[in-house]
Amino acid sequence: MLFAAGLGTRLKPFTNSHPKALALVNGKTLLERNILYLTSFGIKEIIINIHHFGEQIRNFLDNTNFDCEISISDESGEILETGGGLLKARPLLGEEPFVAMNVDILTDLDLHSFISSHQKKNPLVSLAVSNRESSRKLFFNKEYQLAGWKNITTNEAVFIPSYSESNTKPLAFSGIHIINPEIFSRIKQKGKFSIMKTYMELMKTEKILGYEHSAYLIDVGKPESIQKAEKHFS
């Protein structure tokens, strides 16, 4: 699943009249780049959620041929964030573990290795993470079990009892998850919410693991980040 419904406020003025998914990096949209990224690892079914200028995404997909089956989860009535977006797309997601990623992330992460790790360890959720600068950090114990979260800017934090910054490893989330569909029976929230809030609740009782990588990754959320991305993605 590609999360493409966001308002893209950091990419203004482009997103005043376009969805962020159609922002161009060296003449190719973020949406196209990530569809091709996913299909290069053998993924043949992709769900895309839409809200902000969603018809532009529909038109783009109607006029572009990809070697995969693409379904739309329409949030035109209300943007639901990542958690609500997953619940909305539930009928399209099937009964097997699935990859979910933000459309404004560009990376050369080896998905085969990430998927293999998830299959071997069989957590409820695997989160791609790396040691990079970020205003929000996830914290993991020695077994890479999720144990906490902190907003570095505001100092807001959530930790499992007995864990803190002093006995955990801080890593930045890469915007890519592998999720077992069993999570849907454990989600208590409804409507509009971040899936990260769900993870903060479930980490107390469920196996949510970090997958640390050193792949190149850029969050193409600001106009200046497009210039940086163009140096790495032709």
C-alpha positions in Angstrom: 0.0 0.0 0.0 1.2 3.5 -0.9 0.0 6.3 1.3 -0.7 9.1 -1.2 -3.6 10.9 0.4 -1.7 13.5 2.4 -2.0 17.3 1.9 1.7 17.8 1.3 1.8 21.1 3.0 5.6 21.2 3.2 5.7 21.0 -0.6 3.8 24.2 -1.2 3.3 26.0 -3.6 3.3 22.8 -5.7 0.6 21.2 -3.6 -1.6 24.2 -3.8 -2.8 22.7 -7.1 -1.4 19.1 -7.2 -1.1 16.1 -4.9 2.4 15.5 -3.5 2.5 12.1 -5.2 2.8 13.8 -8.6 5.8 15.9 -7.6 8.6 15.4 -10.1 12.1 14.2 -9.4 14.1 14.4 -12.6 11.0 14.4 -14.7 9.4 11.3 -13.0 6.7 11.5 -10.4 7.1 10.2 -6.8 4.2 7.9 -7.5 5.7 6.4 -10.6 9.1 6.0 -8.9 7.6 4.1 -6.0 5.3 1.9 -8.1 8.4 0.9 -10.1 10.4 0.4 -6.9 7.8 -2.0 -5.5 7.3 -3.9 -8.8 11.1 -4.3 -9.1 10.9 -6.6 -6.1 8.1 -8.7 -7.6 5.1 -6.9 -6.0 2.2 -7.2 -8.4 -0.7 -5.7 -6.4 -0.7 -2.1 -5.1 -3.3 -0.2 -3.2 -3.0 3.6 -3.3 -5.1 5.9 -1.0 -6.1 9.3 -2.4 -7.6 12.5 -1.0 -5.8 15.8 -2.0 -6.4 16.3 -5.7 -7.2 12.6 -5.9 -8.6 12.9 -9.4 -5.2 13.9 -10.7 -3.8 10.7 -9.4 -6.6 8.7 -11.0 -5.9 10.4 -14.3 -2.2 9.8 -14.1 -2.8 6.1 -13.4 -5.3 5.9 -16.3 -2.7 7.2 -18.7 0.3 5.3 -17.5 0.9 1.5 -17.9 2.4 -0.4 -15.0 3.1 -4.1 -14.8 0.9 -4.6 -11.8 -2.7 -4.4 -10.5 -3.5 -1.1 -8.9 -6.5 -0.4 -6.7 -7.7 2.9 -5.3 -8.8 3.5 -1.7 -10.8 6.7 -2.0 -10.6 9.1 1.0 -12.1 12.0 -0.9 -14.7 12.6 1.9 -12.1 12.8 4.7 -8.4 12.3 5.0 -7.9 9.5 7.4 -4.1 9.6 8.1 -2.1 6.3 8.1 -4.1 4.3 10.6 -7.5 5.3 9.3 -6.2 4.9 5.8 -5.3 1.3 6.5 -8.7 0.5 8.0 -10.4 2.1 5.0 -8.3 -0.1 2.7 -8.8 -3.3 4.7 -11.1 -4.9 2.1 -8.4 -4.5 -0.5 -5.4 -5.8 1.5 -6.1 -9.5 1.6 -4.9 -12.0 4.3 -1.2 -12.0 3.7 1.5 -9.7 5.1 1.8 -6.5 3.1 4.3 -3.7 2.6 3.1 -0.2 3.3 5.1 3.0 2.5 4.8 6.7 2.2 4.7 7.9 -1.4 7.1 10.8 -0.6 9.9 8.4 0.5 12.6 7.5 -2.1 15.0 4.8 -1.2 17.2 2.0 -2.5 16.4 -0.3 0.4 16.6 -3.9 -0.5 13.0 -5.0 0.0 13.9 -8.7 -0.5 16.0 -8.6 2.6 13.4 -6.7 4.6 10.7 -9.1 3.6 12.9 -12.1 4.4 13.6 -10.8 7.9 9.9 -10.3 8.5 9.1 -13.8 7.4 11.9 -15.3 9.5 11.0 -13.4 12.7 7.2 -13.2 12.1 6.4 -10.1 14.2 3.0 -8.4 13.9 4.8 -5.4 12.3 8.3 -4.8 11.0 9.5 -1.2 10.7 12.4 -0.1 8.5 14.6 2.2 10.6 18.0 3.8 10.3 20.5 5.9 12.2 19.8 9.3 10.7 18.7 12.8 11.8 15.0 13.1 12.6 12.8 15.1 14.8 11.0 11.9 15.9 12.8 8.8 17.0 11.7 5.2 17.7 13.5 3.4 20.5 14.3 -0.4 20.5 15.7 -2.9 23.0 18.6 -5.2 22.3 16.3 -7.6 20.3 15.0 -4.7 18.2 11.6 -4.8 19.9 9.9 -1.5 19.8 10.0 0.0 23.3 9.3 3.7 22.8 8.9 6.9 20.8 10.0 10.5 21.3 9.4 13.8 19.7 12.9 15.4 20.0 11.5 18.9 19.5 8.8 18.9 22.1 10.2 16.1 24.4 6.8 14.3 24.2 7.6 10.6 24.8 6.0 7.2 25.3 7.9 4.2 26.6 7.1 0.7 27.7 7.5 0.4 31.5 11.1 -0.5 32.4 12.5 1.1 29.2 13.8 4.6 28.7 16.2 6.5 26.5 19.1 5.2 28.7 18.6 1.5 27.9 17.2 1.6 24.3 18.6 2.5 20.9 17.1 5.5 19.0 16.5 5.1 15.3 14.6 7.1 12.7 11.6 5.5 11.0 12.0 5.2 7.2 8.3 5.3 6.3 8.2 1.7 5.3 6.3 -1.1 7.2 5.6 -4.7 6.7 2.3 -5.5 8.4 0.5 -8.8 9.2 -3.2 -8.4 8.7 -3.8 -9.8 12.2 -3.3 -6.2 13.3 -6.8 -5.3 12.2 -8.3 -7.3 15.0 -6.1 -5.4 17.5 -6.7 -1.8 16.3 -9.1 0.0 18.7 -9.1 3.4 17.1 -11.6 4.5 14.5 -11.8 7.4 12.0 -8.8 9.6 11.5 -5.6 8.5 13.4 -1.9 7.7 12.9 -0.9 4.1 12.8 2.0 5.1 15.0 -0.4 5.7 17.9 -1.6 2.2 17.4 2.0 0.9 17.5 2.6 2.8 20.8 -0.3 0.8 22.3 0.5 -2.5 20.8 4.2 -2.5 21.6 3.2 -3.3 25.2 1.7 -6.7 24.2 2.7 -7.4 20.6 5.9 -8.1 18.7 6.8 -5.0 16.7 10.4 -5.1 15.4 12.7 -2.7 13.9 14.7 -3.6 10.8 17.9 -1.5 10.8 19.3 -0.7 7.4 21.9 1.6 5.9 20.3 2.2 2.5 20.0 5.6 1.0 16.6 7.2 1.9 15.2 10.7 1.5 11.9 12.2 2.6 10.9 14.3 -0.4 8.7 16.5 1.7 10.1 19.9 0.9 11.1 21.7 -2.3 14.8 21.6 -1.4 14.6 17.9 -0.8 13.6 17.4 -4.4 17.0 18.9 -5.5 18.8 16.5 -3.1 16.8 13.5 -4.5 17.7 14.4 -8.0 21.3 13.9 -7.2 20.6 10.2 -6.3 17.7 9.2 -8.5 18.1 9.6 -12.2 
